[in-house]
Amino acid sequence: MKTLGIIPARGGSKGLPRKNVRDLGGKPLIVHTIEAAKESRIDRVILTTDDDEIAEIGRKWGAEVPFKRPPEFATDTVASLLVLLHALHFMEEHEGFSPDAVVYLQPTSPFRTAKHIDEALDLFQSSGATSVMGMTEVYEHPYYMFELKEDKKIRPFMYIQDRPLRRQEVPYYYRINGALYISKREYYRNISPVAPVCDFDNCVAYVMDSASSVDINDYLDFKKAEMLLQEKHGKDK
């Protein structure tokens, strides 16, 4: 099975400016994902970016940067699917590399490792599903979520008779953690531009723990990642 790893990293992040090149544990944030991808079984790892500094870092750490992402695919509103499709089509049309599976790895998940990627690839091959998606258990449980009406009265998000009050009594729920998405190449043929990156109709979950599922979108997320990394390094000493 031929695999293509795609790492998307634009330069104009708004929630945390220049987050992809911010230092995390002595290296730019994006490098954590490049290293994990390069150490995994992925055949080719490419970086799609509109930013010269990010491209230079990517090449330095072993990612291929075969093109500069066009401005229309580098806005803060462009869908992830369109970024993925642009990279996939470029590799097929200009590099002659047509993968059996595409592995989409966002650089905002620095604690996703090569082991996670390889285990997810094993699951992808053994399950027969069209897609595999990284997920983690939710701790802000939907049973305890409410809407506020205009008069500030509450309305349960989920209507449940005999609602359990203790966490130990509620069923497990999971959320997308953004760490990895794997899909068959065929899923992306003749696909709607508003479709998800994965085939939700035939997708299995690769479940990851909470610490490995940190997704950096803003300053507080970044500080949490720094804290976890410092704690890990302290234990390793």
Secondary structure as UniProt FT lines:
FT   STRAND          3..8
FT   TURN            17..18
FT   HELIX           19..21
FT   STRAND          23..24
FT   TURN            25..26
FT   STRAND          27..28
FT   HELIX           29..39
FT   STRAND          44..48
FT   HELIX           52..60
FT   TURN            61..62
FT   HELIX           71..73
FT   HELIX           80..94
FT   STRAND          101..104
FT   TURN            107..108
FT   TURN            110..111
FT   HELIX           114..127
FT   STRAND          131..137
FT   HELIX           142..144
FT   STRAND          146..148
FT   TURN            150..151
FT   STRAND          154..156
FT   TURN            161..162
FT   HELIX           167..169
FT   STRAND          174..184
FT   HELIX           185..188
FT   TURN            189..190
FT   TURN            193..194
FT   HELIX           200..202
FT   STRAND          203..207
FT   HELIX           211..213
FT   HELIX           219..236
//
